[in-house]
Amino acid sequence: MQTRQLGYTDLQLTTVGFGAWALGGPWQYGWGPQDDGEAVGAILTALEKGINWIDTAPVYGCGHSEELVGKALNQTKEKPLIATKCSLLWNEKRQKVSCLKAKSIREECHASLKRLGIDVIDLYQIHRPEPDEDIEQAWEEIAKLKEEGKVRYMGVSNFSVEQMERVREMAPVASLQPPYSMIHREVESDLLAYCAKNNIGVIVYSPMQRGLLTGTFSQERLAGLPLDDHRRRSPDFHEPRFGATLELVDRLRPIAERNGRTLAQLAISWVLRRREVTAAIVGARRPDQIAETAPASDFELSAEDAEEIEQLLAERLKEIANA
């Protein structure tokens, strides 16, 4: 499995990492019911396939995702790198609450270490820069946690260039975690170039766009999503975007097939075609899902295939604009 160096750090990440968002079960941005046994099995399968890092966050399932990662770590001799986050808490209704106060950041770090059952977090990231005026005090506190040996490297998620500039004056930024997929390419406008110029790693999330690019979605499946699945509220799962994306997937299928790959692997390989991207977070809820997607690490998209996909993506945007 291919690896790439994360920014200025000494961390070598497999280009496919395991994403534990969906494992947490129900909360405001949950994915419907989740079987804990299958969740742990998915993590263990990822490690068996050679994936060497796991990305999670306290807010995923209100602590439950981190607990499941910790449970899996207790069942394996593998020692994957662990990335988790801070700044998102939750209330009694299991809804996210943003907080970047220093005291809260420290408490979150200690709670994450306990749930995960580890002594140090390899990559500790600010989940969202909200509220914006508090990002400096949060970054300062994470720097203190790093000095104390509780954190190895400091990263950010969902930050703008301007926000990264502000915190970089205080302490180095090891990585940025932005969304990136065939149908959400905002990162290409300035973030990728900025990170490359400043030796900041880029770990992208949602390369399969929450399942939309895997070839498993249909109008029927969308209608059957659990009522508490957050995707029901996403504009990507509403018209005209949803229908246009299903058409795109149908047109992508021949490209995947002639390469002997699945659509999910094609979607992951597409984001990894950019050398500014260190790795992609690939979520899975069952062992068979990560067994399918892990081999995307060794699939390099040809220039010809990339150009054909570019044309298909342009056609999708036209269809949405004309809808």
C-alpha angles and dihedrals in degrees: 000000000000121000134198130195115253106236114284093341130101091239115121108199126194105242089242116056130183116256117206100188097110094043094074096076127217123009135116092297098028128137099229127267117351130196110226093209092056090045093056090042090055092053092049091047090052090055091046089054091055102261107148104192140050127203120204141144137212093242093058100104090346094283097329097104092057090047091054091048088052090050091052092049088056090057099053140056090216115108107207123185111261124218120184137157147226140206100068117093128166139229133222089279090057090247121143120259120193120224132160100171113137095237091052093048091054092047091048092052093052091047092050092050089052095047092046093045094227136123100221136024111227095207121016114189137188100238098208131358093239122166091025095206091063101052093098094056091047091050091049091052093049088051088055090050088052091052088051092054097247093111128038101192136010124227141168135221129206092004126149124228090256092053092048089050090056097052095039088067088064103039136346119278110226097188150356122219111203132160114261133170141131090277099039109051102153091120089069094067098072113325099078094050092046093051093047092050092050098040093246117151119235120217108182125205133206097025088159090046095239092309098313094113097046098083092241098103128094137155088266094052091047090052090050098052113123113265091243094053105117092215089077088072097046118106088223088068093051129076137304091021097047096054093043090052092050088054090049091053091052089054092047093053096082090052091053093045096052088053092049090242138121124247090249091055090048091053092050094045089051094062091043090056086083109082090208087069112087097189146333127242107229115194124212135176098187135036093246092057096057090040087060098044102039093077089063085086089075097042114099115192115230121235089244093053091046091053092049090050090050090058092048091051091052090052091052091054091051091051091052092046091051096044 
